[in-house]
Amino acid sequence: MSERPYVTLSCAMSIDGYLDSAEPHRLAMSNAADLDRVDDVRALHDAIMVGASTVRRDNPRLLVRDAARRARRRAAGRQESPAKVTVTASGDLSADAAFFTTGEGPRIVYCPRERAAELSARLGHRAVVVGIGDECVTMDALLDDLGAHHGIRSLMVEGGGTVLTQFLGADLVDELHLVVAPFFVGETAAPRVVGPAAYPWTASRRAHLADTRQIGDVVLLRYALSDRFGMLDPDPEPTGAGRIAVERP
């Protein structure tokens, strides 16, 4: 089996820990400078992942926006934008979503085995559908498949809350980028960044804060969650230097 992809989890939240408003329109948590940073991080990865609820609610394109970054990827023999990955338990995905209709890279959809045939017929040539598990897809099985069968060495996970919870609760994240917006949401029905889970990072085993950065009116907190932290950083330190030893449970 190939090594699992390096996982960067990226999200932005309000001061009180919400991903979005409960209203139908999307609430922007970030600013233009931080969105450009996210675009730069996207360009480093082989694939970008969001959950099916994010595909339905936000209709994201998940493309590298900056022309210079796309050009650098082409010069390196890569697609202009990373492959796109999503996961669905219900199979409720429209073939007309921007996830499937924009960009030229691969689109990979994971679902329970019993839904794979119907979903594959609906999406046709627009995506590769992979059936894993009887009732739900586990994120460790998804990573194993991405590494072994799709050549994905690095994955950027951008939400939503259910997917973030699954990755963090299963201790599958190498680094976490958490952006805090300068306002509160305070809506009971609004989606939280994460839900209840048995997280490996607790009050007695704290995550390592590797970097903080003010970006306009938001703050980026970068956490090292595994010994592989920093593998995608440009101009890495010489072997053995600058690595952060992360205590495993």
Residue pairs with C-beta under 8 A, 6 or more apart in sequence:
1 144
1 147
1 148
2 147
2 148
3 147
3 153
4 140
4 143
4 144
4 146
4 147
4 172
5 46
5 47
5 143
5 146
5 147
5 152
5 153
5 154
5 155
6 153
6 154
6 155
6 174
6 228
6 231
6 232
7 143
7 154
7 155
7 157
7 167
7 172
7 173
7 174
7 175
8 41
8 45
8 154
8 155
8 156
8 157
8 173
8 174
8 175
8 176
8 177
8 232
9 156
9 157
9 164
9 167
9 168
9 173
9 175
9 176
9 177
10 38
10 41
10 156
10 157
10 158
10 176
10 177
11 19
11 158
11 159
11 164
11 177
11 178
11 179
11 193
12 19
12 29
12 30
12 34
12 178
12 179
12 180
12 181
12 218
13 19
13 29
13 178
13 179
13 180
13 181
13 193
14 29
14 180
14 181
14 183
14 184
14 185
15 180
15 181
15 182
15 183
15 184
16 184
16 185
16 186
17 192
17 193
18 185
18 187
18 190
18 191
18 192
18 193
19 29
19 159
19 160
19 161
19 190
19 191
19 192
19 193
20 26
20 27
20 29
20 185
20 190
20 191
21 27
21 185
21 187
21 190
22 187
22 188
22 189
22 190
22 191
26 57
26 58
27 185
29 179
29 181
29 218
30 38
30 179
30 181
30 218
31 215
31 216
31 217
31 218
32 216
33 215
33 216
34 179
34 215
34 216
34 218
34 220
36 66
37 215
37 220
39 64
39 65
39 66
39 69
40 66
40 69
41 156
41 177
42 48
42 62
42 64
42 81
42 82
42 156
43 64
43 66
43 69
43 70
43 72
43 73
43 82
44 154
44 156
44 232
44 234
45 82
45 154
45 155
45 156
45 232
46 78
46 82
46 83
46 151
46 152
46 153
46 154
46 155
47 82
47 83
47 84
47 85
47 108
47 146
47 150
47 152
47 154
47 155
47 156
48 62
48 81
48 82
48 83
48 84
48 85
48 155
48 156
48 157
48 158
49 84
49 85
49 86
49 87
49 155
49 156
49 157
49 158
49 163
50 58
50 60
50 62
50 85
50 86
50 99
50 157
50 158
50 159
50 160
50 163
51 86
51 87
51 88
51 159
51 160
51 162
51 163
52 86
52 87
52 88
52 89
52 90
52 92
52 93
53 160
53 162
54 60
54 86
54 158
54 159
54 160
54 163
55 86
55 93
55 97
55 99
56 92
56 93
56 94
56 97
57 160
59 97
59 98
59 99
60 98
60 99
60 158
61 98
61 99
61 102
61 103
62 81
62 82
62 84
62 99
62 102
62 103
62 158
63 80
63 81
63 102
63 103
64 70
64 73
64 80
64 81
64 82
70 80
70 81
73 79
73 80
73 81
74 80
79 103
79 104
79 105
79 106
80 103
80 104
80 105
81 103
81 104
81 105
82 105
82 156
83 105
83 106
83 107
83 108
83 150
83 152
84 99
84 103
84 105
84 106
84 107
84 108
85 107
85 108
85 109
85 110
85 142
85 146
85 152
85 155
86 93
86 99
86 107
86 108
86 109
86 110
87 109
87 110
87 111
87 137
87 142
87 163
88 109
88 110
88 111
88 115
88 119
89 111
89 112
89 135
89 136
89 137
90 115
91 111
91 115
91 118
91 119
93 99
93 109
93 119
93 122
93 123
94 100
95 122
95 123
95 124
95 126
99 107
100 107
100 123
100 126
100 127
101 126
106 128
106 150
107 126
107 127
107 128
108 127
108 128
108 130
108 146
108 150
109 119
109 123
109 127
109 128
109 129
109 130
110 129
110 130
110 131
110 132
110 137
110 142
110 145
111 119
111 129
111 130
111 131
111 132
111 137
112 131
112 132
112 133
112 134
112 135
112 136
112 137
113 131
113 132
113 133
113 134
114 131
114 134
115 131
116 129
116 130
116 131
117 131
119 129
120 127
120 129
123 129
130 145
130 149
132 138
132 141
132 142
132 145
133 141
138 166
138 170
139 163
139 166
139 167
139 170
139 172
140 170
140 172
143 155
143 172
146 152
146 155
147 153
154 231
154 232
157 163
157 164
157 167
157 173
160 191
161 191
161 192
161 193
161 194
161 195
162 195
164 193
164 194
165 194
165 195
165 196
165 197
166 197
167 173
168 176
168 194
168 197
168 199
168 201
169 194
169 197
169 198
169 199
171 200
171 225
171 249
173 225
173 226
174 224
174 225
174 226
174 228
174 229
174 231
175 210
175 222
175 223
175 224
175 225
175 226
175 229
175 230
176 207
176 221
176 222
176 223
176 225
177 220
177 221
177 222
178 193
178 220
178 221
178 222
178 223
179 215
179 218
179 219
179 220
179 221
180 218
180 219
180 221
181 217
181 218
182 217
182 218
200 249
201 207
201 225
205 247
205 249
207 223
207 224
207 225
208 223
208 224
208 225
208 229
208 244
208 246
209 221
209 222
209 223
210 222
210 223
210 224
210 229
210 230
210 244
211 220
211 221
211 222
212 219
212 220
212 221
212 222
213 219
213 220
213 222
214 220
224 230
224 244
224 246
225 246
226 246
227 243
227 244
227 245
227 246
227 248
229 243
229 244
229 246
230 236
230 237
230 242
230 243
230 244
236 242
237 243
